[in-house]
Amino acid sequence: GARWLAVENTLEALRIACEEGAAGVEFDVQQTRDGELVLFHDDTLEAFAGREDRVADLDWRELRDLSLHDRHGRVGRIPHLDDVVELLADKSGLINLELKVVADNGAALTEAVVGALHRAQLPPWLLSSFDRAAMTRLAQCDVTLARGLLIDDDSACDWWAATMLDRGDDALAQAAEDVGGHLRAVHPHGRLAT
């Protein structure tokens, strides 16, 4: 979304990005304690709501009316994935939904997102994550969905730096095997496999 014009991961940010002619949008989806799918990047609410609570530890009813404030003074709310699906249903271009796995909830999150997208009968979106297990589960749920295995300097991606980064094509083959096949490329900086 247009995080330079609205609070990131909000309906307003996505709406502005679409209105401004963005070729695509990316947003982060987490699962609440009661299993609802919401857009939010950080593990905790601290940066945007001044609370140390994790999204995964709260129910949707506790999050839906919470005011978010970014460092530029903009205000927004945490949207439900259903509202985002409605907003983006007729949009063309790349739609990248990043699965934000918290506390090993990757399988449940992946299954819930795949179910929501199937119910909405949308054209395929790109689903991405830093979590290898989530990408593997995604391949098991639906091999037709495009997937992006994200790589970062974070400790969750130590497996990449320790075993793959200098292996060239062998690294791509191993990463593809790890996430259920179908990886075609690794970003030149070693940060994204698709």
C-alpha positions in Angstrom: 0.0 0.0 0.0 0.9 3.7 -0.1 2.6 3.8 3.3 4.0 7.3 2.5 0.4 8.7 2.3 -1.4 6.5 4.9 -0.7 4.2 7.8 0.8 1.0 6.3 -1.3 -2.1 5.9 -4.6 -0.2 6.1 -7.5 -0.1 3.6 -6.7 3.6 3.0 -3.0 2.8 2.1 -4.2 0.1 -0.4 -6.9 2.3 -1.8 -4.5 5.2 -2.4 -1.9 2.9 -4.1 -4.6 1.6 -6.5 -5.9 5.1 -7.2 -2.4 6.3 -7.9 -1.9 3.6 -10.5 0.5 1.3 -8.6 1.5 -1.8 -10.6 0.9 -3.9 -7.5 0.5 -3.9 -3.8 2.0 -5.8 -0.9 0.5 -6.3 2.5 1.1 -8.5 5.6 -1.5 -10.8 7.0 -1.5 -12.3 10.5 -4.0 -14.5 12.4 -5.6 -13.3 15.6 -6.1 -15.5 18.6 -9.7 -16.2 17.5 -8.5 -17.2 14.0 -9.4 -14.1 12.0 -7.1 -12.8 9.3 -6.0 -9.2 9.6 -3.5 -6.9 8.0 -0.6 -5.8 10.3 3.2 -5.9 9.8 4.8 -5.9 13.2 4.5 -8.7 15.8 3.3 -6.3 18.4 1.2 -3.2 18.5 3.9 -1.1 20.1 5.0 1.1 17.2 1.4 2.0 16.0 -0.7 1.8 19.1 1.7 2.1 22.0 0.8 -1.4 23.3 3.1 -4.4 23.7 0.4 -6.9 22.9 0.9 -9.2 20.0 -1.8 -9.4 17.3 -1.7 -13.2 17.6 -2.6 -12.9 21.3 -5.7 -10.7 20.8 -9.2 -11.4 19.3 -10.5 -9.5 16.3 -13.1 -7.7 18.5 -10.2 -6.2 20.4 -8.4 -5.1 17.3 -11.1 -3.8 14.9 -11.6 -0.4 16.6 -8.1 0.2 17.7 -6.6 3.4 16.4 -3.2 3.1 14.8 -0.9 6.2 14.6 2.2 6.3 12.5 5.2 8.5 13.0 3.8 11.1 10.6 0.7 11.6 12.7 -1.6 9.7 10.3 -4.4 7.6 11.8 -5.8 4.3 10.6 -7.4 1.0 11.7 -6.4 -2.7 11.3 -8.4 -4.1 8.4 -9.8 -7.6 8.1 -8.7 -9.6 5.1 -12.3 -9.9 3.9 -12.4 -6.1 3.5 -9.2 -6.1 1.6 -10.5 -8.9 -0.7 -13.5 -6.8 -1.4 -11.4 -3.7 -2.2 -8.9 -5.6 -4.5 -11.3 -8.1 -6.1 -11.5 -6.3 -9.4 -7.9 -4.9 -9.4 -5.3 -6.0 -11.9 -1.6 -6.1 -11.2 0.5 -7.9 -8.7 -1.1 -8.5 -5.3 1.4 -9.9 -2.9 0.0 -11.2 0.4 2.8 -11.8 2.9 2.1 -14.4 5.5 3.4 -13.1 8.9 4.0 -16.3 10.9 4.1 -15.7 14.7 4.9 -18.4 17.2 4.9 -21.3 14.8 1.3 -20.7 13.5 2.4 -21.0 9.9 0.2 -24.0 9.0 -2.9 -22.6 10.5 -2.3 -19.2 9.0 -1.6 -20.7 5.6 -4.7 -22.9 5.6 -6.9 -19.9 6.7 -5.5 -17.6 3.9 -5.9 -20.3 1.2 -9.4 -20.9 2.3 -10.3 -17.2 2.3 -8.9 -16.7 -1.2 -10.7 -19.8 -2.5 -14.0 -18.6 -1.1 -13.5 -15.2 -2.7 -12.8 -16.9 -6.1 -10.1 -14.3 -7.0 -7.5 -14.5 -9.7 -4.3 -15.9 -8.1 -2.4 -13.7 -5.8 1.3 -14.1 -4.9 1.7 -15.4 -1.4 5.1 -14.8 0.2 6.7 -15.5 3.6 10.0 -15.7 5.4 8.8 -18.9 6.9 9.8 -22.1 5.0 7.3 -24.2 6.8 4.4 -21.9 5.7 5.6 -22.1 2.1 5.8 -25.8 2.3 2.3 -26.0 3.7 1.1 -23.6 1.0 2.4 -26.0 -1.7 0.5 -28.8 -0.1 -2.7 -26.8 0.1 -2.7 -25.4 -3.4 0.1 -25.9 -5.9 -1.5 -23.3 -8.3 -0.9 -20.3 -6.0 2.3 -18.4 -6.8 4.7 -18.3 -3.9 7.6 -16.2 -2.9 10.1 -17.5 -0.3 11.5 -14.3 1.3 15.1 -14.2 2.5 16.5 -11.6 4.9 19.4 -11.0 7.3 17.0 -12.0 10.1 17.9 -15.0 12.3 14.9 -16.9 10.9 16.8 -17.0 7.6 20.1 -18.2 9.0 19.5 -21.5 7.1 19.9 -19.5 3.8 23.2 -17.7 4.7 24.7 -20.8 6.4 23.9 -23.4 3.7 22.7 -21.8 0.5 24.0 -18.4 -0.3 27.2 -19.5 -2.1 25.8 -22.6 -3.7 24.3 -20.9 -6.9 21.9 -23.2 -8.8 22.3 -25.9 -6.1 20.9 -23.4 -3.6 17.8 -22.8 -5.7 17.3 -26.6 -6.2 17.6 -27.2 -2.4 15.3 -24.3 -1.5 12.8 -25.5 -4.1 12.8 -28.9 -2.5 12.4 -27.4 0.9 9.2 -25.6 0.0 7.5 -28.1 -2.3 9.2 -27.3 -5.6 8.3 -24.8 -8.3 10.9 -22.1 -7.3 12.2 -20.5 -10.5 14.6 -17.8 -9.4 16.5 -16.3 -6.6 16.7 -12.5 -6.4 20.2 -11.4 -7.4 20.9 -10.3 -3.9 19.8 -13.6 -2.5 16.8 -12.1 -0.8 13.8 -13.6 -2.7 13.1 -16.9 -4.4 10.1 -17.3 -6.7 
